[in-house]
């Protein structure tokens, strides 16, 4: 057992190192409030399209992979979830759980994580899974950002939203947690500048709530302004076809040759809609129709696969080989350093060591 933990510690350290070179103009996420319920949207911008949609069961006992000398977080998943994974199962870039909490990561060069001190530690991508496993609302996400030592060398900030339409932005700046929600989060949107910088830029334009202005180009602040204007237009335009209209906003802020996945979460209905650079058809998975108990067979969908419409019944059994292929593809990105074969294989095998506790959901 100890040798396995040491190997996982090495893997996590390498994982943190190889994700440091993601471009600063990557990803856009925002919330749209419409009469049918809030929609959370995300463009995943990168130079690799490969990935898996993963069904994560409730009732699995987990231990975080942390750096040598840190105290790992241990938990059992209370909620099942759907996640988008490019660096292996259990390390998602975003997703939504059965309670309607969704969370996404975006690059932020200014990120400076606090020192762990005596707190239990967890790395950024696994923290996303921890939050989806553990919480019904953004208040839990905000609390855990303070209680746990969230860190790594991949500099990220986070947007989380729940089915009430409440959202939170989590940033780590100058070694301190900076979180915004409710009254301190006037606009639930995020790109790749700090939230303060983005809001200041928006306030200097007349687009949001004023005369239409659409700053051009793929830059972070320009995308932020267009996303804000687009979300406002969908919200004020009535409830007709809100998912299609939100996909149109995502298309407006997409980056040519870099936007790989466009995702919309229906937070109250439990549905996830997505299209990819290789398949422009909208595909949908309904989380409420899935068996999320850990005694059931875990399921996946290759994001590179064909198909359209409702894919819920077309998910396939999870297998370690597909997980391994996805991780290898993820590390083919131009800006990352490929770790050793042994490290990649250990990462791919991590889910196989998770134990089912047969716990029931506490919804």
C-alpha positions as CSV (number, residue, x, y, z in Angstrom):
1,X,0.0,0.0,0.0
2,X,2.8,2.4,0.9
3,X,4.6,1.8,-2.4
4,X,1.4,2.6,-4.3
5,X,0.9,5.8,-2.3
6,X,4.5,6.9,-3.2
7,X,3.9,6.2,-6.8
8,X,0.7,8.2,-6.8
9,X,2.6,11.1,-5.0
10,X,5.2,11.1,-7.8
11,X,2.4,11.0,-10.5
12,X,0.6,14.0,-8.9
13,X,3.8,16.0,-8.8
14,X,4.6,15.3,-12.4
15,X,1.0,16.1,-13.4
16,X,1.2,19.5,-11.7
17,X,4.5,20.3,-13.6
18,X,3.4,19.3,-17.1
19,X,0.3,21.5,-17.1
20,X,2.1,24.8,-16.6
21,X,2.3,26.0,-20.2
22,X,-1.4,26.4,-21.1
23,X,-1.8,29.6,-23.1
24,X,-3.3,32.6,-21.3
25,X,-6.1,33.1,-23.8
26,X,-7.9,29.8,-23.0
27,X,-11.5,29.1,-22.2
28,X,-14.7,31.0,-21.4
29,X,-17.5,30.2,-19.0
30,X,-20.7,32.0,-17.9
31,X,-24.2,31.5,-16.4
32,X,-27.4,32.4,-18.2
33,X,-30.6,32.8,-16.1
34,X,-33.7,32.0,-18.0
35,X,-37.3,31.1,-17.0
36,X,-36.7,27.3,-17.5
37,X,-33.8,27.4,-15.1
38,X,-30.1,28.5,-15.1
39,X,-27.7,27.3,-17.8
40,X,-24.0,27.2,-17.2
41,X,-21.9,27.3,-20.4
42,X,-18.2,26.6,-21.2
43,X,-15.8,26.7,-24.1
44,X,-12.8,24.5,-23.6
45,X,-10.0,26.1,-25.7
46,X,-6.8,24.0,-26.2
47,X,-4.9,22.3,-29.0
48,X,-6.1,18.8,-28.3
49,X,-9.7,17.6,-28.8
50,X,-9.5,14.1,-27.3
51,X,-11.4,13.5,-24.0
52,X,-13.9,11.4,-22.2
53,X,-17.3,12.2,-20.8
54,X,-17.2,10.2,-17.6
55,X,-20.1,9.0,-15.3
56,X,-18.8,9.1,-11.7
57,X,-20.7,7.0,-9.2
58,X,-21.6,8.0,-5.7
59,X,-20.2,5.8,-2.8
60,X,-16.6,5.6,-3.9
61,X,-13.9,6.1,-1.2
62,X,-11.1,8.3,-2.4
63,X,-7.7,9.7,-1.4
64,X,-6.3,12.8,-3.0
65,X,-3.0,12.5,-4.9
66,X,-0.7,15.1,-3.3
67,X,3.0,16.1,-3.2
68,X,5.4,14.4,-0.9
69,X,5.0,15.7,2.7
70,X,1.5,17.0,2.3
71,X,-1.6,15.5,4.0
72,X,-4.1,14.1,1.5
73,X,-7.8,14.7,1.7
74,X,-9.9,11.5,2.1
75,X,-13.6,11.4,1.3
76,X,-16.4,9.3,0.0
77,X,-18.5,10.6,-3.0
78,X,-22.0,11.5,-1.9
79,X,-23.2,12.5,-5.4
80,X,-22.8,11.1,-8.8
81,X,-21.7,13.3,-11.6
82,X,-20.9,13.7,-15.3
83,X,-17.4,15.2,-16.0
84,X,-15.3,16.1,-19.0
85,X,-11.8,14.6,-18.6
86,X,-8.7,15.0,-20.7
87,X,-6.1,14.0,-18.2
88,X,-7.8,10.8,-16.9
89,X,-10.8,9.8,-14.9
90,X,-11.0,11.5,-11.5
91,X,-9.1,14.6,-12.8
92,X,-11.8,16.6,-14.7
93,X,-11.6,20.0,-16.2
94,X,-15.3,20.4,-15.4
95,X,-18.6,18.8,-14.9
96,X,-22.0,18.7,-13.1
97,X,-23.3,16.5,-10.3
98,X,-26.8,15.0,-9.7
99,X,-27.7,17.8,-7.3
100,X,-27.2,20.4,-10.1
101,X,-23.8,21.8,-9.0
102,X,-21.5,22.5,-11.9
103,X,-17.9,23.6,-11.8
104,X,-15.3,24.6,-14.5
105,X,-11.6,25.5,-14.5
106,X,-10.1,28.3,-16.5
107,X,-6.4,29.4,-16.9
108,X,-5.2,32.4,-14.9
109,X,-1.5,33.3,-15.0
110,X,-1.7,35.4,-11.9
111,X,-2.7,32.5,-9.7
112,X,-0.6,32.1,-6.5
113,X,-1.8,29.3,-4.3
114,X,-1.5,29.7,-0.5
115,X,0.9,27.5,1.5
116,X,-0.7,24.3,2.8
117,X,0.3,24.8,6.4
118,X,-1.5,22.2,8.5
119,X,-4.4,21.8,6.2
120,X,-5.2,18.7,4.1
121,X,-4.1,19.1,0.5
122,X,-5.6,18.4,-2.9
123,X,-4.6,19.3,-6.4
124,X,-6.7,21.5,-8.6
125,X,-8.3,19.1,-11.1
126,X,-9.0,16.5,-8.3
127,X,-10.5,19.3,-6.2
128,X,-13.1,19.8,-9.0
129,X,-14.0,16.1,-8.6
130,X,-14.0,16.4,-4.8
131,X,-16.5,19.3,-5.0
132,X,-18.8,17.5,-7.4
133,X,-18.6,14.5,-5.1
134,X,-19.4,16.4,-2.0
135,X,-21.6,19.4,-2.4
136,X,-25.1,20.5,-3.5
137,X,-24.4,24.3,-3.6
138,X,-21.6,26.8,-4.2
139,X,-21.5,27.5,-0.5
140,X,-19.8,24.2,0.0
141,X,-17.3,24.9,-2.8
142,X,-16.4,28.3,-1.2
143,X,-16.0,26.8,2.2
144,X,-13.7,23.9,1.0
145,X,-11.5,26.4,-0.8
146,X,-10.7,27.9,2.6
147,X,-10.6,24.7,4.6
148,X,-8.4,22.7,2.2
149,X,-5.0,23.5,0.7
150,X,-5.9,23.6,-3.0
151,X,-2.8,23.9,-5.1
152,X,-0.5,22.9,-7.9
153,X,1.6,24.5,-10.5
154,X,-1.2,24.7,-13.1
155,X,-2.4,28.2,-12.5
156,X,-6.2,28.1,-12.6
157,X,-9.3,29.9,-11.3
158,X,-12.8,28.4,-11.0
159,X,-16.5,29.1,-11.7
160,X,-19.1,27.1,-9.9
161,X,-22.9,27.5,-10.1
162,X,-25.8,25.6,-8.6
163,X,-29.5,25.1,-9.6
164,X,-30.6,28.2,-7.6
165,X,-28.6,30.3,-10.1
166,X,-26.1,31.2,-7.4
167,X,-22.5,31.2,-8.6
168,X,-19.0,31.6,-7.1
169,X,-15.7,32.6,-8.6
170,X,-12.7,31.1,-6.7
171,X,-9.3,32.7,-7.3
172,X,-6.0,32.4,-5.4
173,X,-4.1,35.7,-5.7
174,X,-0.9,36.7,-3.9
175,X,-1.0,33.6,-1.8
176,X,-4.6,34.2,-0.5
177,X,-8.0,32.9,-1.4
178,X,-10.3,35.5,-3.1
179,X,-13.8,34.2,-3.5
180,X,-16.9,36.1,-4.8
181,X,-20.5,35.0,-4.7
182,X,-24.0,36.5,-4.4
183,X,-23.7,40.3,-3.9
184,X,-20.0,40.3,-4.6
185,X,-20.5,38.5,-7.9
186,X,-22.6,40.9,-10.0
187,X,-21.9,39.0,-13.2
188,X,-21.3,35.2,-13.3
189,X,-18.7,35.0,-16.1
190,X,-15.1,34.2,-16.3
191,X,-12.3,34.1,-18.9
192,X,-8.5,34.4,-18.3
193,X,-8.1,37.7,-16.4
194,X,-8.8,38.1,-12.8
195,X,-12.5,38.7,-12.0
196,X,-11.7,42.3,-10.9
197,X,-9.8,43.1,-14.1
198,X,-12.6,41.6,-16.2
199,X,-15.3,43.5,-14.4
200,X,-13.4,46.8,-14.7
201,X,-13.0,46.3,-18.4
202,X,-16.7,45.6,-18.8
203,X,-17.5,48.7,-16.9
204,X,-15.4,50.7,-19.3
205,X,-17.5,49.5,-22.2
206,X,-21.1,50.4,-22.9
207,X,-22.2,46.9,-24.0
208,X,-23.6,45.4,-20.8
209,X,-26.8,47.2,-20.0
210,X,-26.0,50.0,-22.4
211,X,-25.5,50.5,-26.1
212,X,-24.3,47.3,-27.9
213,X,-20.5,47.0,-28.0
214,X,-18.8,43.8,-29.1
215,X,-15.0,44.0,-28.7
216,X,-13.4,41.9,-31.4
217,X,-10.7,39.3,-31.2
218,X,-9.8,36.2,-29.2
219,X,-8.3,38.0,-26.2
220,X,-9.6,37.2,-22.7
221,X,-11.2,40.6,-22.0
222,X,-12.8,40.9,-25.4
223,X,-14.3,37.4,-24.9
224,X,-15.5,38.4,-21.5
225,X,-17.3,41.4,-22.8
226,X,-19.0,39.4,-25.6
227,X,-19.9,36.6,-23.3
228,X,-21.5,39.1,-20.8
229,X,-23.4,40.8,-23.6
230,X,-24.5,37.5,-25.1
231,X,-25.7,36.1,-21.7
232,X,-27.6,39.4,-21.1
233,X,-29.3,39.1,-24.6
234,X,-30.4,35.5,-23.9
235,X,-31.7,36.4,-20.5
236,X,-33.7,39.4,-21.7
237,X,-34.8,37.8,-24.9
238,X,-37.4,35.5,-23.4
239,X,-37.4,31.7,-22.8
240,X,-37.6,30.5,-26.4
241,X,-34.8,27.9,-27.2
242,X,-32.4,29.1,-24.5
243,X,-30.0,26.2,-25.1
244,X,-29.7,27.0,-28.8
245,X,-29.2,30.7,-28.0
246,X,-26.6,29.9,-25.5
247,X,-24.7,27.8,-28.0
248,X,-24.7,30.8,-30.3
249,X,-23.0,32.9,-27.5
250,X,-20.4,30.2,-27.2
251,X,-19.9,30.3,-30.9
252,X,-19.4,34.0,-30.8
253,X,-16.6,33.7,-28.2
254,X,-15.0,30.6,-29.7
255,X,-11.4,30.7,-30.9
256,X,-10.6,29.3,-34.3
257,X,-8.6,26.1,-34.2
258,X,-8.6,26.2,-30.4
259,X,-12.1,25.7,-29.1
260,X,-12.4,22.0,-28.8
261,X,-15.6,21.5,-26.6
262,X,-18.6,23.7,-26.1
263,X,-20.7,22.6,-23.1
264,X,-24.0,23.7,-21.6
265,X,-25.3,22.4,-18.3
266,X,-29.0,22.6,-17.5
267,X,-28.6,22.8,-13.7
268,X,-32.2,22.1,-12.7
269,X,-32.9,19.5,-15.3
270,X,-29.7,17.6,-14.9
271,X,-29.0,17.5,-18.7
272,X,-25.6,18.2,-20.3
273,X,-25.4,19.3,-24.0
274,X,-22.1,19.5,-25.9
275,X,-20.6,19.7,-29.3
276,X,-16.9,19.2,-30.2
277,X,-14.5,20.5,-32.9
278,X,-14.8,17.1,-34.6
279,X,-18.5,16.7,-34.2
280,X,-20.6,19.8,-34.6
281,X,-23.9,18.0,-33.8
282,X,-25.3,18.7,-30.3
283,X,-25.2,15.6,-28.1
284,X,-27.1,15.3,-24.8
285,X,-26.7,13.1,-21.7
286,X,-29.4,13.1,-19.0
287,X,-27.8,12.5,-15.6
288,X,-31.2,11.8,-14.0
289,X,-31.6,8.7,-16.2
290,X,-28.3,7.0,-15.1
291,X,-27.7,4.5,-12.3
292,X,-25.2,6.4,-10.2
293,X,-24.7,3.8,-7.4
294,X,-21.1,2.5,-7.2
295,X,-22.4,-1.0,-7.6
296,X,-23.4,-0.2,-11.2
297,X,-20.9,-0.4,-14.0
298,X,-19.2,3.0,-14.6
299,X,-19.8,4.5,-18.0
300,X,-17.9,6.8,-20.5
301,X,-18.4,8.4,-23.9
302,X,-15.5,9.2,-26.2
303,X,-15.8,12.8,-27.1
304,X,-14.3,12.1,-30.5
305,X,-17.1,9.7,-31.4
306,X,-19.9,10.2,-33.8
307,X,-23.6,10.6,-33.0
308,X,-26.2,13.3,-32.2
309,X,-29.1,13.9,-30.0
310,X,-29.7,11.9,-26.7
311,X,-26.6,9.8,-26.0
312,X,-27.7,8.6,-22.6
313,X,-28.4,5.1,-23.6
314,X,-25.3,4.9,-25.8
315,X,-22.7,5.4,-23.1
316,X,-20.2,2.5,-22.9
317,X,-18.6,0.7,-20.0
318,X,-15.5,2.3,-18.6
319,X,-12.2,0.7,-19.3
320,X,-8.6,1.5,-18.3
321,X,-7.4,1.2,-21.9
322,X,-9.6,4.1,-23.0
323,X,-8.5,6.1,-20.0
324,X,-4.9,5.5,-20.9
325,X,-5.4,6.5,-24.5
326,X,-7.1,9.7,-23.4
327,X,-4.3,10.6,-21.1
328,X,-1.6,10.0,-23.7
329,X,-3.6,12.1,-26.2
330,X,-3.9,14.9,-23.7
331,X,-0.1,14.9,-23.2
332,X,0.4,15.3,-27.0
333,X,-0.4,19.0,-26.6
334,X,2.3,21.2,-27.9
335,X,2.8,23.1,-24.7
336,X,3.1,20.3,-22.2
337,X,5.9,18.0,-21.3
338,X,5.1,14.3,-21.6
339,X,5.8,12.4,-18.4
340,X,7.2,8.9,-18.3
341,X,5.3,5.9,-19.5
342,X,5.2,4.5,-16.0
343,X,3.7,7.7,-14.6
344,X,1.0,7.8,-17.3
345,X,0.1,4.2,-16.7
346,X,-0.1,4.8,-13.0
347,X,-2.4,7.7,-13.5
348,X,-4.6,5.7,-15.8
349,X,-4.8,2.9,-13.2
350,X,-5.8,5.2,-10.3
351,X,-9.6,4.7,-10.7
352,X,-9.1,0.9,-10.5
353,X,-8.1,1.3,-6.8
354,X,-11.2,3.1,-5.7
355,X,-13.5,1.1,-3.3
356,X,-17.2,1.0,-3.4
357,X,-18.6,1.6,0.1
358,X,-22.2,0.8,-0.9
359,X,-23.3,4.1,0.6
360,X,-26.6,5.5,-0.5
361,X,-27.2,9.0,-1.8
362,X,-28.3,11.6,0.8
363,X,-30.3,13.8,-1.6
